[in-house]
């Protein structure tokens, strides 16, 4: 899952080298944390949060298929 999210986020931003995706497992939930360069933060979030909402929907659907719970966070 981490590789997929990383690939999508790197395609969205201007500085793909600054993209960092980390997975943290806690109490049966896999938290995926995304860090990007400050100027690219708006591109990942999107207008009114549409892009990040779409990414979260993708993660949620993958979690249903794998019978796991995934949470996506964008870290500043």
C-alpha positions in Angstrom: 0.0 0.0 0.0 2.9 2.4 0.9 4.4 2.0 -2.6 1.1 2.8 -4.3 0.4 5.9 -2.3 4.1 7.0 -2.8 3.8 6.6 -6.5 0.6 8.6 -6.7 1.8 11.4 -4.5 5.1 11.7 -6.4 3.2 12.2 -9.6 1.2 15.0 -8.0 4.0 17.2 -6.6 6.8 19.3 -8.2 9.5 18.0 -5.9 9.1 14.2 -5.8 12.5 13.8 -4.0 11.0 15.4 -0.9 8.1 12.9 -0.7 8.3 10.7 2.3 5.7 8.0 3.0 5.8 6.1 6.3 3.7 3.3 7.7 3.0 3.0 11.4 1.2 -0.1 12.8 -0.9 0.5 15.9 -3.7 -1.6 17.4 -4.6 -3.3 14.1 -4.7 0.0 12.2 -2.1 0.8 9.7 -1.4 4.6 9.6 0.1 5.9 6.4 1.9 9.3 6.9 2.8 11.5 4.0 5.3 14.3 4.2 5.9 16.6 1.2 7.8 19.9 0.7 5.8 22.9 2.0 5.1 24.4 -1.5 3.6 21.1 -2.6 1.3 20.8 0.4 -1.6 22.4 -1.5 -1.2 20.0 -4.4 -1.6 17.0 -2.2 -4.6 18.5 -0.3 -6.3 19.9 -3.4 -9.1 22.3 -3.7 -11.4 22.0 -0.7 -9.5 18.8 0.2 -10.7 16.8 -2.8 -7.3 15.2 -3.7 -6.6 14.0 -0.2 -10.2 12.8 0.2 -9.7 10.8 -3.0 -6.4 9.3 -1.7 -8.2 8.4 1.6 -11.0 6.7 -0.4 -8.4 4.7 -2.3 -6.8 3.6 0.9 -10.1 2.8 2.5 -11.1 0.6 -0.5 -7.8 -1.2 -0.4 -8.3 -1.8 3.3 -11.7 -3.4 2.7 -10.3 -5.7 0.2 -7.5 -6.8 2.5 -9.7 -6.9 5.6 -7.5 -4.3 7.4 -8.0 -0.7 8.5 -5.8 2.0 6.8 -5.7 5.6 7.8 -4.0 8.3 5.6 -2.5 11.4 7.2 -0.7 14.3 5.6 1.9 15.6 8.0 3.3 19.2 7.8 
